[in-house]
Amino acid sequence: MARRGTRDGRGTIEADARPLAIVLGVNLIDLAALAILATTVALGAWAGLFPQLLGLAGAAVGFVLAVVAAGSLHAPLAQVDQPMRAFLAAAGLVGLTLVGEAAGSAIGSRIRAAMHASMLGGLDFGGGMVVGLGQGILAIWIMAGLVLAGAAPGLERAVGASLVVRSINRVLPPPEGVAQQLASLLGPTELPKLFAGVEPSPAPPLELPGSGTVRALAQSAAASTVQVVTLGCGREQLGTGFFVAEHVVVTNAHVVAGGSSISVALAGVTQRATLVAFDARQDVAVLRVAAMTAPALRLAGNPPERGAPAAALGHPRGGPLAVIPAVVTAEFTALGPDIYDHGRVSRAIVEVRADVRRGDSGGPLLTAPGLVGGIVFGASRTSPGVGYAIAANSVAAEVRESSTRTGAVPSGACTAE
C-alpha cells in the first residue's frame, strides 16, 4: 500500500502531496499560459512567417478602419440600447479585422510558396515560430489585462500571482489600462468610469427596503427632482438633478460637460439654466434656474451607514421620473479619475444596492424624507445591481457656497461618452 503520510503535525502529508506546479512556484494560470504559448508556437511553425506577418498587418489595417468607421457611426449607435449596441460595435470591429487578416494572409501565402520553392523553407519555419510566440504573449497580455481590469473578479488574485503574467508585464505596458480602453472602444459604457485601476469588490448585499419606506422617501423628493438636458458636443446629454435652494439645482459635472445649452424639466415645464459651478474632479455641478423653483432638499451632514434604507430618483435613459429602491451597503473613500480621465481624485463614495442606469446621474439618493445622503453618479461595471453616489456631506460646503452665485462659468470640454 502506498504511504499516505503521518498525522504528527510535521507536514508530511502536505509535503508529499503538493502538486509539482506548486513546488515550482507556478499556479494554474501559469500552466494555462504555457499551454497557450506552446500552441501558438506550433501553429506559427505550421503557418509560416509571411502569412502571419502580413495577416497581422492586414488585421491592423482592418482594426484602424473599424475605429474610423465607429467614429462616424457614433451618433446612430448611441440610439441603440445595450447589449445590442456593444454587439454591433464588436461585430464590426472583429469583422473588419478578420477581413484584413484574411487578405494579408493570402498575400503572405503566395510569398511563402515562393520561399519554399527557393529552398528558404527553414527561414519561414523558424520565423513562423517566433511570430507565433509573439502572438501567444500578446494574447496572454490582453486576457490578463481584461481580468485585472475587472472582467472576471474571481480570477484577479490568481492572474496577479502568475509568474508568466508578471514576466510579461515587466516588458509591456500595464495591461488593465489598455484593456479598459479596448472595452470602451467595443461599446460605450452606460455610466462613466469611477475608479482608478481595478474596481473594488462590492460589500455583501443587503435586503432592499419595503415599498412603504421607498414610497415615503420618493414622495418627499419627487417635486424637487428635475431632468437635466444638455446640448453640446454634437449630441444631447440627459441626466437628473434636484433643487437644494430657491432656483438652485445640483447635478453631476459629466451631465453638463461641454454643453452650450443647459435646460431643466419639471412637471412638463422646461426652463433654461445657467451653470454657476463646475467641478470636474468631484463630478458636481450647480445650476441656477431663474424661472423655476421647487422645494429644496437638504444635503446630509454625515455619510449614511451600512443598512440605511434609501431610494434614488432619476430619469433612466431619458425617460420619465423613476423611483429606484436602494439600500446603503458601504461608505468609503476611493481614488478615481476626474470626468475626463486625466487626473486622479479622492472621493467619498456611498455604495448602494440599486439598479442605477444611464440618465440617473445627478439624481438624489434619499436616506430620510427630504434628506439627500448622496448624489448618484455611476454604477458598477462588473457587479450588476450595484450603484454609487458621491457622499452628500463631502460636497455640501462647495454646493452651499456656489448656490449664491449668479454668473455663468465654462462647462469644460466634452467627455468621451
N, C-alpha and C positions, 0 to 999 in steps of 0.2 A: 504494500500500500504506500502511496506517495506521502511524504512528510508534509503536514499542513501547518507546522509551526507550533509554538507553545503559547500559553496564556500567562507567562511570568512577568508581563509588563515591560519586557525589554525590547519590544517592537519586532520580534522575529517574524510574525505573520505579515506585518506591513512591509518589512524589508524584502521578504521573499516574494510577495505577491504584487509588488509595484510593477506597472507596465513599463516596458523599455522606453516608451516615449517620455514618461515622467522622469526616469533616471537620466535621460539625455537632456532634460530641461525644455522639452518642447510639449505643446499641447495639441489637441485635435485640430485646431485651426492651422497649426504648422503642418501637420500631416496632410490636410486638405490642400494647403498652398503648394506643398511639394508635389502632390499628385497633379495639380494644375500645371505646374512648371514642366513636369515630365511629359505630360500630354501635349502641351504646346510645342515643346522642343521636337517631339516625334512628328507631330503634324507639320511643323515647319520644315523638317528634313524632307518629308514626303511632298510638300507643296513646292519647295524650291525658293530660291532667293527673289528673283524678279517678280513672279506672280504676287508674292506677299508685299514687296516694297511698293510696286505700282498699285496693288489693291489698297494698301494703306493710304497712298497719295490720293487715289480716287475717292476713298471714303472721306478723307479730309475735305476734298472739294465739295462732295455732296453735303457734308455737315455744314460747311460755310454757307452754301446755297440755302440750306434749310433755315439757318439762323436769319439770313437776309430776308427770306420769304416770310418768316414768322413776324418780323418787324412790320411788314406791310399788312399782315393779316391780324395784327393785334386787336384792332377795334372789333372786327366781326367775331373773333374768338372770345372776346370778353362778354359777348351776349349769350354764350353757350354755358350752361351750368356744368359744374363738376359732377361726376368724374369724366363726363364725355369730353370736356374741354381738354383735360390732360391727355386723354386717349388720342384725340385728334392731333394734338401737338406732338405727342410721342410717335404716333404713326407716321406723320410727315417727316419728322427728324430721322427716324430709323429707315423709312422708305428711301429717302434721297441718299442717305449714307450707304445703304446696301446697293443701290443702283450705281453709285460712284465706285464702290469697291468692285463690283462685278465688271465694270468697264475697264478699270485698271488691271484687274487680274487677267482679263482676256488678252490685253496687250502684253502683260508680263509672261503669259504662257507662250506666246509666239517667240519672245526673246529667249525663253528657257529652251525651247526646242532647237533654236539655232545654236545655243551654247553646247547642248549635248551632242549636236552634230559635229562640233569643232573640238571635242574632247575636253571641254571645260565643265563637265558634269560635277566633278568634285567641288569646284568653287560654288556651284549652285547648291549642292547638298549642304556643305558647311555653312554657307551664308544663310541658307534657309533655317538651319538650327539656331543660329544667332538671332535672327529676326523672330523666330518662334519663342525663344527665351524672353526677348523684349516684350512681346505681346502678352506672355504669361505674367510677367512682372507688372505690366500696365493693368491687366485685368484684376490682379490681386490688390493693387493700389486703389483702384476705383471701388471695388467691392468693400474693401476695408474702410474706405472713406465714407461710403453710404452707411455702414454700420455705426461708425464713430460719430456721424452727423445725426444719429438718432433714428435711422430707418428700422433697426432691429435692436431695441433696448436690451433684450435678454442676452445678446452676444457681445455687448460692448466690452465687458471685462476680459473675456477670452481673446477677443481680437486685439485689445490693447496690450495683452501679455504675450502675444505671439512674437517669437524671435524673428520669423520671416518678415512679418509686417513691420516690426521695429527697424529691421535692417533696411528695408525698402524706404521707410520714412526718413532715414538719415540722409538719403540721397535726393529724394523727390520732395516737392512742397507738401505742406500739411494736407492730407487727403480730405479731411472733413470739410475744410473750407471750399475746396474745388467741388466736392460732391454736392454741397449745398447750392453752389452756383448752378451746377448741372440740373439739380432738381427744380430750381426756379425757372430754368430755361424750358424744361419739358412741359411746364404748365404753371400759369400764375397761381400763387397760393391764395387762399381765402383771406388771410389776415397777415399783417407784417411779421417779420422775424423779430423775436422778442429777446432771445438770449445769445450770449457770445459762446461759441463752441457748442458742445452737446447740451441739448435741452434737459433740465433736471427731471428726474423721475417724479411723477405726481405723488402726493400724500395718499394714504389709504382712503378709499371712498367712504362717504357717509350718506345716510338716507336723506332724501330731499324733504323739505318741509311740506306740511299738508296744504291742501288747496285753500283752506280758510286763511292761513297765515300769508300765503303768497298773494291772495286776493287783497288782503288788507294793506300789504306793502305796496302793491301796484296801484291801488286806488289813491294812495297818498301822494303819488308822483305822476300819474298819467297826465294830469292837466298842466304839468310843468315840463314835460318831455317833448322835444321837437325833433323833426327830421332836418338834417343839415345837407344842403345841396350846393356843391361847389363846381363851377365851370372853369376849366383851365386845363392846360397840358394836353389839349386835343381830346378831352373826354369829360364825362360827368362823374363826379365822385360823390357817393352817398354815405352818410353816416348819421349819427344821433347826437343830441346834446340835451342839456337841461338848464333851466333857469336857477341861478344862485343869488340873484339880486334883481331889483327892478331894471328891466331892459338888458340884463346881462346873462349870457349863455356860455356854458363851458362845454368843450368838446375835445377831441384829440387833434393834435397838430397834423397828423398824417391825413386826416379827413379834409383839411383845408389847404394843404401844402400846394403851392404853385397856382392857387386859384386866382382868377381875375374877377370873378363874381361869386359872392357867397350869399346864400339865402337860407332862411329857416322857415319851416312849415309847421303849423299847429292848427288842428281842428279845421282843416281845409283852407286856411289862410296862409299865404306865403308873403314874406317881407324880406327886403334886402338887409344884410347885416354888415357891420364894419368890424374888421379884425383889429382888436386893440392889444392883443398879446399873443405871441407865437414862440413856444419853447420846443425846439426840435429835439432837445435832449430828453426832457421828461415826457415828451409827446402830449403836451397840453396846450390848448388854445382858448382864448377868451374872445367872445363876440359881443358887440353892442348892437341891439336891435331897437332903434329909436321908436319905431311904430308898433311895437308889440311888447307885451309883458305878461307874466303869469306868476302864480305863487312860487316863491323861492324855496328851494330845497337847501338843507343845511349839510355842510361837509363835516364829517365826524372828526373829533379831536384826537381819537385813538384808533389804531387799526382793529378791525374785527377779530374776534377769537375763533379758533377752530370749533366747528359745530354750530356757529351762529346761523340761524335761518336767514335766507335772503331771497331777493327777487331782482332780476335785471330787466330793464326796459330798453327796447331797441326797435329798429326798423330793418329786420333781416332781409338782405337782398333788395333793399329799397322798397319793401312792402309796407303795409300798414303797421301801426304800433303793436308790438307783441310783448307779452309777458313771459319771461323766462324763469322758471323755478330754479333756485340755486341754494347751495349750502357752502359755507366757507370751510375749506379743508386745510388751508395753511396760510401763513403770512411770513414772508421772508424778504431779504434784500438780495438782489441778483444783479450781475453785471451783464449788460446787453448793449446792442448798437443803438445809436440815435436813429431817427426815422430815415436817414439817408445811408445808413450802414457805413458811415465814415469814421465815427469815433465811438468810444466806449463810455457808458454812463452807468452809475449805480442807481437802481430804482427800488423803492419799497413796493412789493407786489403782493396782492391778495389772490390766492389760488382758490377757485371755486369749482364745484361740480355743477356745470351748466352747459347748455348747448349754444355756445356763442358762435355767431355766423357773421359773414360779411354784411356790413350795414349796421351792425350793433355797436361798432366802435364809437366811443364817446358817450355812450349811454350811462345812466346811473345804476349802481349796484346798491339797492336799498337793504339796509340791515335793521332798520326800525322805521316806523312810519315817518316819512319826511326826512329821514337821515340817510345820507349817502356815505357808505363805507368805502366805496371805490369807484373809479371811472373805468368802465370796461374798455380794454384796448387790444385784446387778442385772444387767441385760443391755441391749445397745444397742437403741434404738427404731428405728434406721434401717439397721443392718447386721446381718442375720441371722447367727447363729453367733459373735457377739462378746459376751463376758461381762465383768463387772467384779467385783473383790474389793477390800476395804479391806486395805491392806498391814498384815500382822500386826505388824510391828515398830513401826508408828505408834501402836498402841493397846495394846501389850504391857504398858507400865507401868501404865496405867489398869486393865487386866484383873488384873494381879498384885496391885495394891492392893485391888481390890474382892473378890478371892477369899477374903479373910479375914473379910469381913462376914457377919453373920447376920441383921441386922434388915431388914425389908421397906421398900422405897421405893415411892413412887407410880409407876404405869405411864403417867402422862401422859394426854393427850387422845387421842381416836380419830383415826386418819388417814383421809384420803379414799382409798377403795380404787380 
